[in-house]
């Protein structure tokens, strides 16, 4: 039975030296779980340590004051070491506290974490809302863990990986993220409040460098257009959002639904600039035009490579022509266009890398993310690098796509870093600033202005990360 003594704390772990991360948005995953627990009578707190400038010592003080029964800790790969320290802190506060870890890194390194870190009691794999609620209802004993799907836990000296939990099919049934537990005003970008929304889950694609389809399933699950539009109005009216960032893996997978949402934004006069990421093969000229009319000012396409052979080896399943069309169409309707590419994927050569950089120059996007191939736990890419026996770093804080992680004997990491650095120095030059000024992005709408400023501010940082 739930009592008023049942308290649950969620933690985004503190940032540590050497971790390149900036908390642009509230932690939407933790906010969803907090909302579900609150709906069921639990007392909840969220400690978003990076944005609140909370180190491990301050986190200990916060937990001592709150005295939670459960501490749930999020884990991205670059911050996993800090997350483990946060788990130790939670146990120092109270040995009886149940420490639960979730997120992509914990999902795919569950057994290793439980074997190495005794402060972590169990792992929630994948989607967390239903799992954390079921665990919370078992308080305080948690004696029936074997019946809970989607978790990994210890039993005696054995580590048990329970069956996967089925994915939530009716996303409309979820409450809105509980942003009241985070300091929304601290997430301002360039002096403006840009808030996130996630309107769908699941990715039908199986790119070898990504775990999205494993984390959230291969079936595209979408909220209704009305549900999405209602939340957009809520973000604007309740929290004063001045811009929206769609967090969907592939917002336009269902083109008709995307058009419906855009029509609703126009009809309801939700005059908020917004941006999203999507794939080049699931947009059309008509869809992008409607998005632009509905105040979408920025979109990102993962083109991954300018070489079709390399792109095919990543299982991206898009063509160079599709990439060129998508970028051109988005630019024609006035969007700020970002492209991301992956450098140094196994099989890459100096020639294919140059082909990629030449492709990016040719399509001339407004911003470019040149990402080192990063073998995150759970990816086919990691298994491939391991199968080759290549030297690979396990310094998790370097896993931010800005650093080379493994060494391909045929293409030294230093050579990749040099070509990457030279590209950035040429791309973000005086002509770039003039080009953006002519387009109006330096003085124009919120989202594009933020993206332009980000591109300029991070150019030097990206180059340094490649040295």
PASE-671643 format. One record per residue (C-alpha): residue number from 1; chain; residue in three letters; x, y, z negated. Coordinates in steps of 0.05 Angstrom, whole numbers, plus 5000, padded with zeros to 4 digits. Example, Ala and Ser with C-alpha at 12.3 -4.5 7.8 and 13.67 -1.06 7.14 Angstrom:
// residues 2
ATOM,1,A,ala,5246,4910,4844
ATOM,2,A,ser,5273,4979,4857
***
This chain:
// residues 467
ATOM,1,A,unk,5000,5000,5000
ATOM,2,A,unk,5026,5069,5019
ATOM,3,A,unk,5036,5115,4959
ATOM,4,A,unk,5057,5187,4953
ATOM,5,A,unk,5125,5161,4930
ATOM,6,A,unk,5139,5131,4998
ATOM,7,A,unk,5188,5177,5032
ATOM,8,A,unk,5224,5168,5098
ATOM,9,A,unk,5281,5210,5123
ATOM,10,A,unk,5305,5212,5195
ATOM,11,A,unk,5376,5235,5210
ATOM,12,A,unk,5411,5260,5271
ATOM,13,A,unk,5483,5250,5248
ATOM,14,A,unk,5530,5308,5237
ATOM,15,A,unk,5577,5328,5292
ATOM,16,A,unk,5650,5311,5281
ATOM,17,A,unk,5713,5340,5311
ATOM,18,A,unk,5725,5317,5382
ATOM,19,A,unk,5652,5303,5399
ATOM,20,A,unk,5627,5345,5457
ATOM,21,A,unk,5554,5356,5442
ATOM,22,A,unk,5507,5415,5437
ATOM,23,A,unk,5437,5405,5408
ATOM,24,A,unk,5396,5440,5461
ATOM,25,A,unk,5329,5409,5442
ATOM,26,A,unk,5293,5381,5381
ATOM,27,A,unk,5303,5305,5372
ATOM,28,A,unk,5240,5284,5408
ATOM,29,A,unk,5247,5210,5391
ATOM,30,A,unk,5253,5223,5316
ATOM,31,A,unk,5196,5273,5320
ATOM,32,A,unk,5150,5220,5352
ATOM,33,A,unk,5166,5170,5297
ATOM,34,A,unk,5156,5223,5243
ATOM,35,A,unk,5088,5239,5272
ATOM,36,A,unk,5066,5166,5272
ATOM,37,A,unk,5088,5157,5200
ATOM,38,A,unk,5056,5222,5177
ATOM,39,A,unk,4991,5200,5211
ATOM,40,A,unk,4993,5138,5167
ATOM,41,A,unk,5004,5174,5101
ATOM,42,A,unk,5079,5173,5093
ATOM,43,A,unk,5121,5232,5070
ATOM,44,A,unk,5172,5249,5123
ATOM,45,A,unk,5233,5293,5132
ATOM,46,A,unk,5279,5302,5192
ATOM,47,A,unk,5351,5324,5181
ATOM,48,A,unk,5378,5347,5249
ATOM,49,A,unk,5448,5356,5224
ATOM,50,A,unk,5482,5387,5285
ATOM,51,A,unk,5433,5444,5294
ATOM,52,A,unk,5427,5456,5219
ATOM,53,A,unk,5503,5453,5210
ATOM,54,A,unk,5498,5397,5159
ATOM,55,A,unk,5561,5356,5148
ATOM,56,A,unk,5563,5289,5112
ATOM,57,A,unk,5573,5322,5044
ATOM,58,A,unk,5512,5368,5054
ATOM,59,A,unk,5473,5309,5081
ATOM,60,A,unk,5487,5271,5017
ATOM,61,A,unk,5459,5330,4977
ATOM,62,A,unk,5397,5334,5020
ATOM,63,A,unk,5383,5259,5012
ATOM,64,A,unk,5395,5263,4937
ATOM,65,A,unk,5343,5318,4933
ATOM,66,A,unk,5292,5282,4976
ATOM,67,A,unk,5304,5210,4950
ATOM,68,A,unk,5277,5173,5011
ATOM,69,A,unk,5260,5099,5009
ATOM,70,A,unk,5280,5091,5082
ATOM,71,A,unk,5333,5129,5120
ATOM,72,A,unk,5328,5123,5196
ATOM,73,A,unk,5390,5144,5235
ATOM,74,A,unk,5393,5158,5309
ATOM,75,A,unk,5454,5133,5348
ATOM,76,A,unk,5481,5158,5413
ATOM,77,A,unk,5547,5128,5434
ATOM,78,A,unk,5590,5191,5423
ATOM,79,A,unk,5561,5200,5353
ATOM,80,A,unk,5559,5128,5329
ATOM,81,A,unk,5619,5136,5282
ATOM,82,A,unk,5585,5195,5249
ATOM,83,A,unk,5520,5155,5246
ATOM,84,A,unk,5556,5099,5209
ATOM,85,A,unk,5584,5149,5159
ATOM,86,A,unk,5514,5176,5149
ATOM,87,A,unk,5492,5105,5133
ATOM,88,A,unk,5547,5100,5080
ATOM,89,A,unk,5525,5167,5051
ATOM,90,A,unk,5453,5142,5046
ATOM,91,A,unk,5475,5080,5008
ATOM,92,A,unk,5518,5123,4961
ATOM,93,A,unk,5456,5163,4944
ATOM,94,A,unk,5417,5100,4928
ATOM,95,A,unk,5437,5028,4939
ATOM,96,A,unk,5363,5009,4943
ATOM,97,A,unk,5350,5055,5003
ATOM,98,A,unk,5336,5016,5066
ATOM,99,A,unk,5381,5043,5121
ATOM,100,A,unk,5354,5032,5191
ATOM,101,A,unk,5391,5051,5255
ATOM,102,A,unk,5361,5060,5324
ATOM,103,A,unk,5377,5091,5391
ATOM,104,A,unk,5412,5065,5453
ATOM,105,A,unk,5479,5049,5422
ATOM,106,A,unk,5450,5011,5364
ATOM,107,A,unk,5401,4975,5410
ATOM,108,A,unk,5457,4944,5451
ATOM,109,A,unk,5510,4938,5396
ATOM,110,A,unk,5462,4913,5343
ATOM,111,A,unk,5498,4850,5321
ATOM,112,A,unk,5566,4884,5321
ATOM,113,A,unk,5541,4941,5277
ATOM,114,A,unk,5509,4894,5227
ATOM,115,A,unk,5571,4851,5225
ATOM,116,A,unk,5618,4910,5214
ATOM,117,A,unk,5577,4959,5172
ATOM,118,A,unk,5544,4934,5109
ATOM,119,A,unk,5510,5001,5096
ATOM,120,A,unk,5463,4988,5155
ATOM,121,A,unk,5407,4941,5134
ATOM,122,A,unk,5374,4931,5202
ATOM,123,A,unk,5370,4956,5273
ATOM,124,A,unk,5308,4979,5311
ATOM,125,A,unk,5317,4962,5384
ATOM,126,A,unk,5286,5003,5440
ATOM,127,A,unk,5220,5040,5429
ATOM,128,A,unk,5213,5056,5355
ATOM,129,A,unk,5144,5083,5337
ATOM,130,A,unk,5107,5018,5324
ATOM,131,A,unk,5168,4983,5295
ATOM,132,A,unk,5184,5036,5243
ATOM,133,A,unk,5111,5039,5222
ATOM,134,A,unk,5108,4964,5212
ATOM,135,A,unk,5173,4966,5172
ATOM,136,A,unk,5149,5024,5129
ATOM,137,A,unk,5085,4986,5112
ATOM,138,A,unk,5127,4929,5084
ATOM,139,A,unk,5158,4975,5031
ATOM,140,A,unk,5191,4965,4984
ATOM,141,A,unk,5209,4892,4990
ATOM,142,A,unk,5211,4882,5066
ATOM,143,A,unk,5206,4807,5055
ATOM,144,A,unk,5173,4789,5121
ATOM,145,A,unk,5224,4817,5170
ATOM,146,A,unk,5221,4754,5211
ATOM,147,A,unk,5151,4774,5233
ATOM,148,A,unk,5172,4843,5258
ATOM,149,A,unk,5187,4846,5332
ATOM,150,A,unk,5241,4892,5360
ATOM,151,A,unk,5290,4889,5302
ATOM,152,A,unk,5357,4857,5286
ATOM,153,A,unk,5373,4842,5213
ATOM,154,A,unk,5414,4800,5165
ATOM,155,A,unk,5387,4738,5131
ATOM,156,A,unk,5437,4708,5082
ATOM,157,A,unk,5501,4706,5123
ATOM,158,A,unk,5465,4702,5190
ATOM,159,A,unk,5447,4760,5237
ATOM,160,A,unk,5377,4750,5265
ATOM,161,A,unk,5355,4782,5330
ATOM,162,A,unk,5279,4781,5330
ATOM,163,A,unk,5237,4778,5393
ATOM,164,A,unk,5232,4842,5434
ATOM,165,A,unk,5172,4885,5418
ATOM,166,A,unk,5123,4896,5475
ATOM,167,A,unk,5125,4968,5501
ATOM,168,A,unk,5069,5016,5482
ATOM,169,A,unk,5021,5016,5540
ATOM,170,A,unk,4974,5073,5520
ATOM,171,A,unk,5022,5132,5510
ATOM,172,A,unk,4962,5178,5502
ATOM,173,A,unk,4948,5145,5436
ATOM,174,A,unk,5013,5171,5406
ATOM,175,A,unk,5008,5235,5365
ATOM,176,A,unk,5046,5295,5388
ATOM,177,A,unk,5119,5300,5365
ATOM,178,A,unk,5123,5328,5294
ATOM,179,A,unk,5165,5388,5310
ATOM,180,A,unk,5143,5420,5245
ATOM,181,A,unk,5198,5380,5211
ATOM,182,A,unk,5254,5412,5251
ATOM,183,A,unk,5276,5485,5255
ATOM,184,A,unk,5248,5499,5324
ATOM,185,A,unk,5275,5570,5326
ATOM,186,A,unk,5346,5543,5322
ATOM,187,A,unk,5341,5509,5390
ATOM,188,A,unk,5341,5573,5429
ATOM,189,A,unk,5383,5574,5493
ATOM,190,A,unk,5408,5640,5519
ATOM,191,A,unk,5363,5674,5469
ATOM,192,A,unk,5300,5638,5492
ATOM,193,A,unk,5260,5580,5465
ATOM,194,A,unk,5262,5520,5512
ATOM,195,A,unk,5224,5459,5486
ATOM,196,A,unk,5221,5387,5511
ATOM,197,A,unk,5164,5343,5533
ATOM,198,A,unk,5165,5269,5553
ATOM,199,A,unk,5106,5251,5597
ATOM,200,A,unk,5126,5180,5617
ATOM,201,A,unk,5170,5122,5597
ATOM,202,A,unk,5201,5064,5634
ATOM,203,A,unk,5245,5062,5696
ATOM,204,A,unk,5231,5013,5753
ATOM,205,A,unk,5303,5020,5777
ATOM,206,A,unk,5364,4982,5754
ATOM,207,A,unk,5424,5027,5764
ATOM,208,A,unk,5485,4991,5738
ATOM,209,A,unk,5511,5049,5697
ATOM,210,A,unk,5445,5061,5659
ATOM,211,A,unk,5404,5027,5605
ATOM,212,A,unk,5338,5064,5615
ATOM,213,A,unk,5301,5004,5642
ATOM,214,A,unk,5326,4961,5584
ATOM,215,A,unk,5309,5013,5531
ATOM,216,A,unk,5240,5031,5557
ATOM,217,A,unk,5223,4976,5606
ATOM,218,A,unk,5220,4970,5681
ATOM,219,A,unk,5146,4988,5684
ATOM,220,A,unk,5131,5062,5693
ATOM,221,A,unk,5083,5081,5637
ATOM,222,A,unk,5052,5149,5641
ATOM,223,A,unk,5010,5195,5599
ATOM,224,A,unk,4947,5223,5630
ATOM,225,A,unk,4952,5290,5664
ATOM,226,A,unk,4902,5320,5614
ATOM,227,A,unk,4943,5295,5555
ATOM,228,A,unk,5006,5326,5585
ATOM,229,A,unk,4972,5393,5600
ATOM,230,A,unk,4943,5397,5530
ATOM,231,A,unk,5012,5387,5500
ATOM,232,A,unk,5042,5441,5546
ATOM,233,A,unk,4990,5490,5520
ATOM,234,A,unk,5005,5467,5448
ATOM,235,A,unk,5080,5478,5457
ATOM,236,A,unk,5065,5548,5484
ATOM,237,A,unk,5012,5568,5433
ATOM,238,A,unk,5035,5532,5371
ATOM,239,A,unk,5111,5538,5378
ATOM,240,A,unk,5119,5597,5425
ATOM,241,A,unk,5155,5558,5479
ATOM,242,A,unk,5183,5603,5533
ATOM,243,A,unk,5205,5546,5578
ATOM,244,A,unk,5196,5470,5582
ATOM,245,A,unk,5246,5415,5595
ATOM,246,A,unk,5213,5351,5621
ATOM,247,A,unk,5252,5292,5591
ATOM,248,A,unk,5224,5237,5636
ATOM,249,A,unk,5274,5192,5670
ATOM,250,A,unk,5237,5200,5736
ATOM,251,A,unk,5181,5251,5731
ATOM,252,A,unk,5158,5244,5804
ATOM,253,A,unk,5157,5168,5808
ATOM,254,A,unk,5081,5174,5814
ATOM,255,A,unk,5076,5231,5863
ATOM,256,A,unk,5000,5238,5858
ATOM,257,A,unk,5005,5244,5782
ATOM,258,A,unk,5060,5296,5789
ATOM,259,A,unk,5016,5336,5836
ATOM,260,A,unk,4958,5331,5787
ATOM,261,A,unk,5001,5358,5731
ATOM,262,A,unk,5024,5415,5775
ATOM,263,A,unk,4953,5431,5796
ATOM,264,A,unk,4933,5432,5722
ATOM,265,A,unk,4990,5479,5704
ATOM,266,A,unk,4967,5526,5759
ATOM,267,A,unk,4892,5522,5742
ATOM,268,A,unk,4903,5530,5667
ATOM,269,A,unk,4953,5587,5679
ATOM,270,A,unk,5007,5554,5637
ATOM,271,A,unk,5057,5604,5661
ATOM,272,A,unk,5119,5571,5632
ATOM,273,A,unk,5182,5559,5674
ATOM,274,A,unk,5204,5487,5671
ATOM,275,A,unk,5256,5438,5697
ATOM,276,A,unk,5263,5364,5706
ATOM,277,A,unk,5306,5309,5733
ATOM,278,A,unk,5284,5259,5785
ATOM,279,A,unk,5308,5215,5843
ATOM,280,A,unk,5318,5237,5915
ATOM,281,A,unk,5274,5180,5941
ATOM,282,A,unk,5212,5198,5900
ATOM,283,A,unk,5203,5270,5923
ATOM,284,A,unk,5175,5300,5986
ATOM,285,A,unk,5175,5370,6013
ATOM,286,A,unk,5102,5376,5993
ATOM,287,A,unk,5114,5352,5921
ATOM,288,A,unk,5172,5400,5911
ATOM,289,A,unk,5132,5458,5940
ATOM,290,A,unk,5075,5444,5891
ATOM,291,A,unk,5124,5438,5833
ATOM,292,A,unk,5154,5505,5851
ATOM,293,A,unk,5085,5536,5855
ATOM,294,A,unk,5073,5508,5785
ATOM,295,A,unk,5135,5545,5759
ATOM,296,A,unk,5186,5489,5764
ATOM,297,A,unk,5249,5529,5773
ATOM,298,A,unk,5303,5475,5766
ATOM,299,A,unk,5311,5402,5785
ATOM,300,A,unk,5368,5353,5780
ATOM,301,A,unk,5382,5296,5827
ATOM,302,A,unk,5429,5239,5811
ATOM,303,A,unk,5462,5230,5879
ATOM,304,A,unk,5520,5192,5845
ATOM,305,A,unk,5565,5188,5906
ATOM,306,A,unk,5575,5215,5976
ATOM,307,A,unk,5596,5145,5998
ATOM,308,A,unk,5539,5097,6013
ATOM,309,A,unk,5582,5037,5996
ATOM,310,A,unk,5597,5062,5926
ATOM,311,A,unk,5525,5083,5916
ATOM,312,A,unk,5502,5014,5936
ATOM,313,A,unk,5551,4982,5887
ATOM,314,A,unk,5517,5023,5832
ATOM,315,A,unk,5450,4994,5854
ATOM,316,A,unk,5424,5065,5862
ATOM,317,A,unk,5383,5047,5924
ATOM,318,A,unk,5381,5116,5955
ATOM,319,A,unk,5412,5140,6020
ATOM,320,A,unk,5456,5199,6036
ATOM,321,A,unk,5401,5226,6081
ATOM,322,A,unk,5350,5223,6024
ATOM,323,A,unk,5398,5261,5979
ATOM,324,A,unk,5411,5314,6032
ATOM,325,A,unk,5336,5323,6045
ATOM,326,A,unk,5318,5327,5971
ATOM,327,A,unk,5370,5381,5956
ATOM,328,A,unk,5352,5420,6019
ATOM,329,A,unk,5277,5418,6005
ATOM,330,A,unk,5286,5439,5932
ATOM,331,A,unk,5330,5497,5953
ATOM,332,A,unk,5280,5518,6007
ATOM,333,A,unk,5225,5526,5955
ATOM,334,A,unk,5270,5568,5911
ATOM,335,A,unk,5291,5519,5857
ATOM,336,A,unk,5357,5520,5821
ATOM,337,A,unk,5386,5452,5843
ATOM,338,A,unk,5435,5411,5803
ATOM,339,A,unk,5466,5346,5827
ATOM,340,A,unk,5503,5295,5786
ATOM,341,A,unk,5555,5247,5813
ATOM,342,A,unk,5596,5191,5783
ATOM,343,A,unk,5671,5190,5796
ATOM,344,A,unk,5715,5129,5790
ATOM,345,A,unk,5664,5074,5793
ATOM,346,A,unk,5698,5006,5805
ATOM,347,A,unk,5714,5002,5879
ATOM,348,A,unk,5725,5077,5885
ATOM,349,A,unk,5785,5100,5925
ATOM,350,A,unk,5817,5167,5935
ATOM,351,A,unk,5782,5170,6003
ATOM,352,A,unk,5713,5154,5976
ATOM,353,A,unk,5723,5204,5919
ATOM,354,A,unk,5741,5257,5970
ATOM,355,A,unk,5680,5237,6010
ATOM,356,A,unk,5637,5250,5949
ATOM,357,A,unk,5667,5318,5935
ATOM,358,A,unk,5661,5338,6008
ATOM,359,A,unk,5588,5317,6006
ATOM,360,A,unk,5574,5361,5945
ATOM,361,A,unk,5607,5421,5978
ATOM,362,A,unk,5566,5409,6041
ATOM,363,A,unk,5498,5407,6006
ATOM,364,A,unk,5520,5466,5962
ATOM,365,A,unk,5478,5457,5899
ATOM,366,A,unk,5473,5510,5846
ATOM,367,A,unk,5507,5467,5794
ATOM,368,A,unk,5546,5402,5795
ATOM,369,A,unk,5558,5350,5741
ATOM,370,A,unk,5620,5310,5759
ATOM,371,A,unk,5616,5251,5711
ATOM,372,A,unk,5670,5200,5698
ATOM,373,A,unk,5642,5129,5705
ATOM,374,A,unk,5626,5113,5633
ATOM,375,A,unk,5615,5040,5612
ATOM,376,A,unk,5564,5048,5557
ATOM,377,A,unk,5545,4987,5516
ATOM,378,A,unk,5490,4948,5550
ATOM,379,A,unk,5506,4970,5621
ATOM,380,A,unk,5526,4926,5679
ATOM,381,A,unk,5584,4973,5689
ATOM,382,A,unk,5613,4955,5621
ATOM,383,A,unk,5607,4881,5637
ATOM,384,A,unk,5641,4892,5704
ATOM,385,A,unk,5700,4930,5674
ATOM,386,A,unk,5707,4875,5621
ATOM,387,A,unk,5706,4821,5674
ATOM,388,A,unk,5764,4856,5710
ATOM,389,A,unk,5804,4858,5645
ATOM,390,A,unk,5819,4932,5655
ATOM,391,A,unk,5844,4974,5597
ATOM,392,A,unk,5783,5008,5566
ATOM,393,A,unk,5777,5056,5507
ATOM,394,A,unk,5732,5040,5449
ATOM,395,A,unk,5739,5110,5420
ATOM,396,A,unk,5664,5123,5423
ATOM,397,A,unk,5668,5198,5415
ATOM,398,A,unk,5700,5201,5485
ATOM,399,A,unk,5638,5169,5516
ATOM,400,A,unk,5606,5234,5541
ATOM,401,A,unk,5620,5226,5617
ATOM,402,A,unk,5671,5282,5612
ATOM,403,A,unk,5730,5235,5597
ATOM,404,A,unk,5759,5175,5635
ATOM,405,A,unk,5745,5113,5594
ATOM,406,A,unk,5777,5057,5633
ATOM,407,A,unk,5838,5050,5678
ATOM,408,A,unk,5829,5024,5749
ATOM,409,A,unk,5898,5001,5773
ATOM,410,A,unk,5879,5022,5844
ATOM,411,A,unk,5858,5093,5825
ATOM,412,A,unk,5893,5123,5764
ATOM,413,A,unk,5849,5163,5717
ATOM,414,A,unk,5897,5222,5722
ATOM,415,A,unk,5885,5226,5796
ATOM,416,A,unk,5810,5227,5787
ATOM,417,A,unk,5816,5281,5733
ATOM,418,A,unk,5861,5323,5778
ATOM,419,A,unk,5813,5320,5837
ATOM,420,A,unk,5755,5335,5791
ATOM,421,A,unk,5790,5395,5760
ATOM,422,A,unk,5810,5423,5828
ATOM,423,A,unk,5738,5416,5853
ATOM,424,A,unk,5710,5456,5794
ATOM,425,A,unk,5762,5510,5801
ATOM,426,A,unk,5742,5519,5874
ATOM,427,A,unk,5667,5511,5866
ATOM,428,A,unk,5656,5560,5808
ATOM,429,A,unk,5695,5618,5838
ATOM,430,A,unk,5676,5689,5854
ATOM,431,A,unk,5636,5668,5914
ATOM,432,A,unk,5593,5624,5869
ATOM,433,A,unk,5575,5683,5825
ATOM,434,A,unk,5558,5725,5886
ATOM,435,A,unk,5516,5668,5915
ATOM,436,A,unk,5476,5662,5850
ATOM,437,A,unk,5468,5737,5845
ATOM,438,A,unk,5440,5740,5916
ATOM,439,A,unk,5390,5685,5898
ATOM,440,A,unk,5370,5725,5836
ATOM,441,A,unk,5387,5670,5786
ATOM,442,A,unk,5431,5716,5744
ATOM,443,A,unk,5373,5761,5729
ATOM,444,A,unk,5314,5718,5748
ATOM,445,A,unk,5269,5668,5713
ATOM,446,A,unk,5284,5636,5647
ATOM,447,A,unk,5302,5565,5667
ATOM,448,A,unk,5345,5581,5727
ATOM,449,A,unk,5381,5636,5688
ATOM,450,A,unk,5396,5586,5633
ATOM,451,A,unk,5422,5536,5682
ATOM,452,A,unk,5467,5587,5717
ATOM,453,A,unk,5495,5611,5651
ATOM,454,A,unk,5507,5539,5630
ATOM,455,A,unk,5543,5524,5695
ATOM,456,A,unk,5589,5584,5686
ATOM,457,A,unk,5602,5574,5612
ATOM,458,A,unk,5618,5500,5618
ATOM,459,A,unk,5662,5503,5679
ATOM,460,A,unk,5725,5515,5639
ATOM,461,A,unk,5705,5464,5586
ATOM,462,A,unk,5692,5410,5639
ATOM,463,A,unk,5759,5423,5671
ATOM,464,A,unk,5795,5418,5604
ATOM,465,A,unk,5759,5353,5589
ATOM,466,A,unk,5791,5322,5650
ATOM,467,A,unk,5863,5337,5631
***
